[in-house]
């Protein structure tokens, strides 16, 4: 039920309305990543300025070139020399514009890719640092889309800002300055009014259109989440013949995505039409004013050509302002979604003065009055106290839901206790670093999940860098080496998504080998042999007993036959320890453990009898 809690919606809902001023906050958080490359940023800005100065110089040269052509035909030298010089200068300016643009991109590429890499890495590390509660409630498909879009958002935001918006405003400022100084005020004010109308219309329309993009993002993330979840649970879908049901669920979100994108495209057409109307009107008025100036003798033909070139040069990039502004807004939204993931507070965090766990030899573990509940209204453990002496094995048995696996999660510090404390060699585990704590503990979980990689990779994951000989030794100890060697690719065999190419018993033996390879001083076996047949169970039990011989071990089990050799057995029910003692002591007590033992023995006898009858 915890996995179905309401907080997941707040984690994975990209439809939340943007907070006013949030864009500036997002930009502010991006800046430090770019300042790691401050000299590249300054160099790129210098190249932007140089490229725009060269670009603005082109219409001025055109003016002089046109005016130079009015030289009298008799002046042959001037006819040849002056236009030729201007043409060469025109070509150099064109080349300079392209050269400085490419230099800008070349210099700034490292900053862009470096910032994207650093942000993605920080997000990945932060997600691994979040509590188990977050990962139980998250939706993997939607979250991975958030990270994917966020990384692309960094590149798009920097690209559009530095390569489009900033150069355009630099060019606008230069052109307005030239118009104000060289011509009458009409040219300046016509341009200013047109720009204000254009930008206001573009921003207003784009803000209106943003909600359609958000709706598309919601449908996109939802469809991706459902597709990933369905594919991860492929076998379950097949078991219940629900392929059509899953296809309908997926198609519902695809239909929402289609409608949102149609609305977005319709509104984009309105935006583009309005922009073209403003641009065309401004150009007509400017050229009419310039033509009047030529007729009146106040302007030359070169001036008319220069004004026309300025306007074309200015409005071509502005023509894409709507799309660029929309992409910048979307990039900011996507980046903010990724920063929101980074803002998730760690429920379990190291204290500022946390020290490494001192655990050179098998330690003593103590649960002292531990109270804990996954939800405040439902307490799971009620004042649990027990010790695991150094080098000894303590087993915990009881019905499902009694709190057995919660003990392992608390010892691993996936959660912090609400009352009481857990100590290892007298150190409260809340006062030591999580890395050192988890380095000292090895666990074989009940539900083994493997990486979609080779068998060798999954076993070696217990100790990265282990040699093939170490991996094979661990596999032999877990009684899985012969099976691996018999496969065509041996230790290079791929295990499939979540290890689904292996049987439950094979996966569990890989998990046991992985933990044996880690060789920690503390071991936790959470139903470590639950997926094994009787013959392999007995064989591996011997290996586990051997592995735990000089270690401090906590064994969680349903099968009582697996814990008869434990130094102490705890019988839990409803979050409390009901009985404790050795196997013999608990049988002599004749309580809950004795009843469980009798029931399991009778059940096992019935199974053996049924098997024998089937054989006959």
C-alpha positions in Angstrom: 0.0 0.0 0.0 2.9 2.3 0.6 3.8 2.2 -3.1 0.4 3.6 -3.9 0.7 6.6 -1.7 -0.4 10.0 -2.9 3.0 11.7 -2.8 4.0 10.1 -6.1 1.7 12.4 -7.9 3.6 15.4 -6.7 6.8 13.8 -7.8 5.8 12.9 -11.3 3.2 15.4 -12.4 4.7 17.7 -15.0 1.5 19.6 -15.4 1.9 21.8 -12.4 1.6 25.5 -13.2 4.8 27.4 -13.3 5.5 29.6 -10.3 6.0 33.3 -11.1 9.7 34.2 -11.1 10.6 30.5 -11.3 12.3 30.9 -14.7 14.8 33.4 -13.2 15.5 31.1 -10.3 16.2 28.3 -12.7 18.5 30.5 -14.7 20.2 31.5 -11.5 20.9 27.8 -10.6 22.3 27.2 -14.1 24.8 30.1 -14.0 27.2 28.4 -11.4 27.6 25.5 -13.8 28.6 27.8 -16.6 30.9 29.9 -14.5 33.2 26.9 -14.2 34.0 27.9 -17.8 34.0 31.6 -17.3 36.9 32.3 -19.7 35.1 30.4 -22.4 31.9 32.3 -21.7 33.7 35.7 -22.0 35.4 34.6 -25.2 32.1 33.4 -26.6 30.5 36.8 -25.8 33.4 38.6 -27.4 32.9 36.5 -30.6 29.2 37.3 -30.5 29.9 41.0 -30.4 32.5 40.7 -33.2 30.1 38.7 -35.4 27.3 41.2 -35.0 29.6 44.2 -35.7 30.7 42.5 -38.9 27.1 41.7 -39.8 25.9 45.3 -39.2 28.8 46.6 -41.3 27.5 44.7 -44.4 24.5 47.0 -45.1 26.8 50.1 -44.5 29.2 48.7 -47.2 26.3 48.1 -49.5 25.3 51.7 -49.2 28.8 52.9 -50.1 29.0 50.4 -52.9 25.7 51.6 -54.4 26.7 55.2 -54.0 30.1 54.5 -55.5 28.4 53.3 -58.7 27.2 56.9 -59.3 30.8 58.0 -60.2 31.1 59.6 -63.7 32.0 57.2 -66.5 35.1 59.2 -67.4 36.8 58.4 -64.1 37.9 54.9 -65.1 40.3 54.4 -62.2 37.7 55.2 -59.6 35.1 52.9 -61.4 37.6 50.0 -61.1 39.3 50.7 -57.8 36.5 52.0 -55.5 33.8 49.3 -56.1 36.5 46.6 -56.2 37.8 47.6 -52.8 34.2 47.8 -51.4 33.4 44.4 -52.8 36.5 42.9 -51.2 35.6 44.5 -47.9 32.0 43.2 -48.3 33.4 39.7 -48.8 35.7 40.0 -45.8 32.8 41.1 -43.6 30.7 38.2 -44.7 33.6 35.8 -44.0 34.2 37.5 -40.6 30.5 37.0 -39.6 30.7 33.3 -40.3 34.2 32.9 -38.8 33.3 34.6 -35.5 30.0 32.6 -35.3 31.9 29.3 -35.7 34.6 30.4 -33.2 31.8 31.2 -30.8 30.3 27.8 -31.1 33.7 26.1 -31.0 34.8 27.9 -27.9 31.5 27.5 -26.0 30.8 23.8 -27.0 32.9 22.6 -24.1 31.0 24.8 -21.6 27.6 23.6 -22.9 28.5 19.9 -22.9 30.3 20.2 -19.6 27.4 21.9 -17.8 24.9 19.4 -19.2 27.2 16.5 -18.1 27.7 17.9 -14.6 24.0 18.6 -14.0 23.0 15.2 -15.2 25.7 13.6 -13.0 24.6 15.6 -9.9 20.9 14.6 -10.5 21.9 10.9 -10.9 24.0 11.0 -7.7 21.2 12.8 -5.8 18.6 10.2 -6.9 20.8 7.4 -5.6 21.1 9.4 -2.3 17.3 9.7 -1.8 15.5 7.4 0.6 13.9 4.1 -0.2 10.5 5.7 0.3 11.1 8.0 -2.6 12.0 5.2 -4.9 9.0 3.1 -3.8 6.7 6.0 -4.7 8.4 7.3 -7.9 7.3 6.4 -11.4 10.4 5.4 -13.3 9.2 6.2 -16.8 8.1 9.8 -16.0 11.2 10.4 -13.9 13.6 9.3 -16.7 11.8 11.5 -19.1 12.2 14.5 -16.7 16.0 13.8 -16.6 16.2 13.3 -20.4 14.4 16.5 -21.1 16.3 18.4 -18.5 19.7 17.5 -20.0 18.5 18.5 -23.4 17.0 21.6 -21.9 20.5 22.7 -20.7 21.9 22.4 -24.2 18.8 24.1 -25.8 18.7 26.9 -23.3 22.4 27.8 -23.7 22.2 27.4 -27.5 19.1 29.6 -28.0 20.2 32.2 -25.4 23.8 32.7 -26.6 23.4 31.8 -30.2 20.0 33.5 -31.0 18.5 35.8 -28.4 21.7 37.6 -27.2 23.1 38.2 -30.8 19.7 39.4 -31.9 19.5 42.0 -29.2 23.0 43.1 -29.8 22.2 43.6 -33.5 19.0 45.4 -32.6 20.9 47.8 -30.3 23.5 48.5 -33.0 20.9 49.1 -35.8 18.8 51.4 -33.6 21.9 53.4 -32.7 22.8 53.8 -36.4 19.3 54.8 -37.4 19.1 57.3 -34.5 22.4 58.9 -35.4 22.4 58.8 -39.2 18.7 59.4 -40.1 15.7 61.3 -38.8 13.8 60.1 -35.7 11.0 58.5 -37.7 13.2 55.6 -38.7 14.2 55.0 -35.1 10.6 55.2 -33.7 9.1 53.1 -36.5 11.6 50.4 -35.7 11.1 50.6 -31.9 7.3 50.5 -32.1 7.5 47.5 -34.5 9.9 45.7 -32.2 7.8 46.4 -29.1 4.6 45.2 -30.8 6.4 42.2 -32.2 7.9 41.1 -28.9 4.8 41.8 -26.9 2.6 39.9 -29.3 5.1 37.0 -29.4 5.5 36.7 -25.7 1.8 37.0 -25.0 0.9 34.4 -27.6 3.7 32.1 -26.5 2.6 32.3 -22.8 -0.9 31.4 -23.9 0.4 28.5 -26.0 2.6 27.1 -23.1 -0.3 25.4 -21.5 -0.8 23.2 -24.6 2.9 22.3 -24.4 2.4 21.4 -20.7 -0.6 19.2 -21.6 1.5 17.5 -24.2 4.3 16.9 -21.6 1.7 15.4 -19.2 0.4 13.0 -21.9 4.0 12.2 -23.1 5.3 11.4 -19.6 2.1 9.4 -18.7 2.3 7.4 -22.0 6.0 6.7 -21.4 5.4 5.7 -17.8 2.7 3.3 -18.7 4.7 1.8 -21.6 7.8 1.3 -19.4 5.7 -0.2 -16.6 3.9 -2.5 -18.9 7.1 -3.7 -20.6 8.8 -4.3 -17.2 5.9 -6.4 -16.2 5.7 -8.2 -19.5 5.2 -11.6 -17.9 2.3 -10.4 -15.7 0.6 -8.9 -18.8 0.9 -12.3 -20.5 -0.3 -14.2 -17.5 -3.6 -12.3 -17.5 -3.9 -11.9 -21.3 -4.1 -8.1 -20.9 -2.2 -7.0 -24.0 -5.3 -5.2 -25.4 -6.0 -3.6 -22.0 -2.4 -2.3 -21.9 -2.7 -1.1 -25.5 -5.9 0.8 -24.6 -4.3 2.5 -21.6 -1.3 3.5 -23.7 -3.5 4.7 -26.6 -5.6 6.9 -24.2 -2.5 8.9 -23.4 -1.4 9.0 -27.0 -4.8 10.4 -27.9 -4.4 13.1 -25.3 -0.9 13.8 -26.7 -2.3 14.1 -30.2 -5.0 16.6 -29.2 -2.5 18.7 -27.2 -0.1 18.8 -30.2 -2.9 19.8 -32.6 -3.8 22.7 -30.4 -0.2 23.7 -30.2 0.2 23.6 -34.0 -3.0 25.6 -34.5 -1.9 28.3 -32.1 1.6 28.3 -33.7 0.0 29.2 -37.1 -1.8 32.1 -35.4 1.4 33.3 -33.9 3.3 33.1 -37.2 0.6 35.0 -39.1 0.5 37.8 -36.5 4.3 38.1 -36.6 4.4 38.4 -40.4 1.7 41.0 -40.3 3.7 43.2 -37.9 7.0 42.7 -39.9 5.4 43.4 -43.3 3.7 46.6 -42.0 6.9 47.9 -40.5 8.9 47.2 -43.6 6.4 48.9 -45.8 6.3 52.0 -43.6 10.2 52.1 -43.4 10.6 51.8 -47.1 8.0 54.3 -47.8 9.8 56.8 -45.6 13.1 56.0 -47.2 11.7 56.3 -50.7 10.3 59.7 -49.8 13.8 60.7 -48.6 15.4 59.7 -51.9 12.8 61.6 -53.9 13.3 64.7 -51.7 17.1 64.4 -52.0 17.6 63.9 -48.3 18.8 60.3 -48.8 20.8 58.5 -51.5 19.9 55.2 -53.2 22.6 53.7 -51.0 20.7 54.8 -47.9 17.6 53.2 -49.2 19.5 49.9 -49.8 21.1 50.1 -46.4 17.8 50.7 -44.6 16.2 47.8 -46.5 19.2 45.5 -45.7 19.0 46.5 -42.0 15.4 45.7 -41.8 15.7 42.3 -43.5 18.8 41.5 -41.4 16.9 42.5 -38.3 13.6 40.7 -38.9 14.9 37.4 -40.2 16.1 36.4 -36.7 13.1 38.0 -35.1 10.9 35.9 -37.3 12.0 32.9 -35.3 11.6 34.7 -32.0 8.3 33.0 -31.2 9.8 29.5 -31.7 13.0 30.5 -29.9 11.1 32.0 -27.0 8.8 28.9 -26.8 11.8 26.6 -26.8 13.6 28.7 -24.1 10.4 28.6 -21.9 10.2 24.9 -22.5 13.8 24.4 -21.7 13.5 26.3 -18.5 10.4 24.2 -17.6 12.3 21.0 -18.4 15.4 22.2 -16.5 13.2 23.2 -13.5 11.7 19.7 -13.5 15.2 18.2 -13.2 16.2 20.8 -10.5 13.0 19.8 -8.7 14.3 16.3 -8.5 17.5 17.6 -7.1 15.6 19.6 -4.5 14.0 16.4 -3.1 15.3 16.3 0.5 17.1 13.2 1.6 14.9 11.6 4.3 18.0 9.7 5.5 21.1 11.9 5.4 24.5 11.8 7.1 25.0 14.1 10.0 27.5 16.9 9.5 29.9 15.2 12.0 29.2 11.6 10.9 32.2 9.3 11.4 33.1 6.1 9.5 31.8 2.9 11.2 34.5 1.1 13.2 34.1 -2.5 12.2 37.4 -4.3 11.8 36.1 -7.5 13.3 32.6 -9.1 13.5 30.6 -6.5 15.5 27.9 -6.6 18.1 24.5 -5.3 16.9 21.9 -4.0 19.3 18.3 -3.0 18.6 17.3 -0.9 21.6 13.6 -0.1 22.1 13.1 0.5 18.3 9.8 1.9 17.3 9.1 2.5 13.6 6.2 2.9 11.1 6.3 3.6 7.4 3.3 5.9 7.9 2.7 8.0 11.1 -0.7 6.4 11.7 0.5 2.8 11.4 3.4 1.7 13.6 5.1 -1.5 12.4 7.6 -2.1 15.2 6.6 -1.6 18.9 9.7 -1.2 21.1 11.7 -4.1 19.7 14.9 -4.9 21.6 17.5 -7.6 21.0 21.2 -8.2 20.6 23.2 -10.0 17.9 26.5 -10.9 19.6 29.7 -10.6 17.7 30.2 -13.5 15.3 26.8 -15.0 16.2 23.7 -15.7 14.1 20.2 -14.5 15.2 17.2 -15.6 13.3 13.8 -13.8 13.1 10.7 -15.8 12.2 7.0 -15.1 12.1 4.0 -14.6 9.9 4.0 -12.1 6.9 3.6 -8.5 8.0 5.1 -9.1 11.4 8.0 -6.6 10.8 10.8 -9.1 10.0 12.1 -7.5 6.8 11.7 -4.0 8.3 14.5 -4.9 10.7 16.8 -5.5 7.8 15.8 -2.2 6.2 16.4 -0.3 9.4 19.8 -1.9 9.9 20.7 -0.9 6.4 19.4 2.5 7.3 17.0 2.8 4.4 14.9 4.5 7.0 15.6 6.0 10.4 13.9 4.8 13.6 11.4 7.0 15.2 12.2 6.0 18.7 15.0 4.0 20.2 18.3 3.3 18.5 20.3 0.7 16.6 24.0 0.4 17.4 26.9 -1.5 15.9 29.8 -1.9 18.3 28.2 0.8 20.4 28.0 3.3 17.6 24.5 4.6 16.7 24.1 4.0 13.0 22.5 7.5 12.7 25.9 8.9 13.7 28.1 7.1 11.2 28.3 7.6 7.4 25.9 5.6 5.3 28.7 4.5 2.9 30.8 2.9 5.7 27.7 1.3 7.2 26.5 -0.3 4.0 30.1 -1.3 3.1 30.1 -3.4 6.3 26.8 -5.2 5.5 26.0 -7.8 2.9 22.4 -8.8 2.1 20.8 -11.6 0.1 17.3 -10.2 -0.4 14.1 -12.1 -0.9 13.3 -10.4 -4.2 16.5 -10.5 -6.2 16.8 -8.0 -9.0 19.7 -8.3 -11.4 21.2 -5.8 -13.9 20.6 -6.5 -17.6 24.2 -7.5 -18.1 26.3 -10.7 -17.9 26.4 -13.2 -15.1 30.0 -12.2 -14.3 29.0 -8.5 -14.0 26.2 -9.3 -11.6 28.3 -11.4 -9.4 31.3 -9.0 -9.5 28.9 -6.2 -8.5 29.5 -7.3 -5.0 33.1 -6.1 -5.3 33.8 -4.0 -8.4 37.2 -4.8 -9.8 37.1 -8.5 -8.7 39.0 -10.9 -10.9 37.4 -13.7 -12.8 38.9 -16.2 -10.4 37.3 -14.4 -7.5 33.9 -14.4 -9.3 34.2 -18.1 -10.0 35.1 -18.9 -6.4 32.0 -17.1 -5.2 29.9 -18.9 -7.8 31.2 -22.2 -6.6 30.4 -21.3 -3.0 26.9 -20.5 -4.1 26.6 -23.7 -6.1 25.9 -22.0 -9.4 29.3 -22.4 -11.1 28.4 -25.7 -12.8 25.2 -24.2 -14.2 27.1 -21.1 -15.5 29.8 -23.2 -17.1 27.2 -25.4 -18.8 25.7 -22.4 -20.7 27.1 -21.6 -24.2 28.6 -18.2 -23.2 29.5 -19.2 -19.6 30.1 -16.1 -17.4 29.4 -13.9 -20.4 25.7 -15.0 -20.5 23.3 -12.1 -20.5 20.7 -12.4 -17.7 18.0 -10.2 -19.3 15.9 -7.3 -18.0 15.8 -7.6 -14.1 17.4 -11.1 -14.6 14.3 -12.6 -16.1 16.3 -15.1 -18.2 17.2 -16.9 -15.0 14.9 -18.9 -12.8 14.1 -17.7 -9.3 16.5 -20.1 -7.8 19.3 -19.2 -10.2 18.8 -15.5 -9.5 18.9 -16.1 -5.8 22.1 -18.1 -6.1 23.7 -15.2 -8.1 22.6 -12.9 -5.3 24.3 -15.2 -2.7 27.5 -15.4 -4.8 27.5 -11.6 -5.0 27.2 -11.2 -1.3 29.9 -13.9 -0.6 32.2 -12.0 -3.0 31.7 -8.8 -1.0 32.7 -10.7 2.2 31.4 -8.1 4.7 31.6 -8.6 8.5 27.8 -8.4 8.8 25.4 -10.6 6.8 21.6 -10.4 6.3 19.8 -13.3 4.8 16.2 -12.2 4.0 14.5 -15.5 2.8 17.8 -16.3 1.1 16.8 -19.8 0.1 13.1 -19.3 -0.5 13.3 -19.9 -4.3 15.5 -23.0 -4.1 14.5 -26.6 -4.2 15.1 -28.9 -1.2 18.4 -30.4 -2.4 20.0 -27.0 -3.4 18.5 -25.4 -0.2 20.3 -27.9 2.0 23.6 -27.5 0.1 23.4 -23.7 0.1 22.4 -23.7 3.8 25.7 -25.4 4.5 27.5 -22.7 2.5 25.6 -19.9 4.3 26.4 -21.4 7.7 30.1 -21.6 6.6 30.0 -18.0 5.3 28.4 -16.8 8.5 30.7 -18.7 10.8 32.9 -15.8 11.7 30.5 -13.0 11.0 27.6 -11.4 12.7 24.4 -12.5 10.9 20.7 -11.7 10.9 18.6 -14.4 9.2 15.0 -13.7 8.3 13.0 -16.8 7.3 9.6 -18.4 6.9 11.0 -21.9 6.7 11.9 -22.8 10.3 14.2 -25.6 9.0 16.6 -23.0 7.8 17.2 -21.4 11.2 17.5 -24.4 13.6 21.2 -23.8 14.0 20.9 -20.1 14.9 22.3 -19.1 18.2 19.0 -17.4 19.0 15.6 -17.4 17.3 13.2 -14.5 17.7 9.5 -15.1 17.0 7.8 -11.9 15.9 4.1 -11.1 15.5 2.5 -7.8 14.9 5.7 -5.9 15.4 6.6 -7.4 18.8 8.9 -10.2 19.9 6.7 -12.9 21.3 9.3 -15.6 22.0 13.0 -15.9 22.0 15.5 -18.8 22.5 17.3 -21.6 20.7 15.4 -24.1 18.6 15.3 -26.6 21.3 14.2 -24.1 24.0 11.4 -22.8 21.8 10.1 -26.3 21.1 10.2 -27.1 24.8 8.2 -23.9 25.5 5.3 -25.3 23.4 4.3 -21.8 22.2 3.9 -20.1 18.8 7.2 -21.4 17.5 6.3 -25.0 18.4 3.0 -24.7 16.6 4.6 -23.2 13.5 7.2 -26.0 13.5 4.5 -28.7 13.7 2.5 -27.1 10.9 5.5 -26.9 8.6 6.6 -30.4 9.4 3.1 -31.7 8.6 3.0 -29.7 5.4 6.3 -31.0 4.3 5.3 -34.6 5.0 2.1 -34.1 2.9 4.2 -32.8 0.0 6.6 -35.8 0.2 3.7 -38.2 0.3 1.9 -36.5 -2.7 5.2 -36.6 -4.7 5.6 -40.3 -4.0 2.1 -41.0 -5.0 2.5 -39.1 -8.3 5.7 -41.2 -8.9 3.7 -44.4 -8.5 
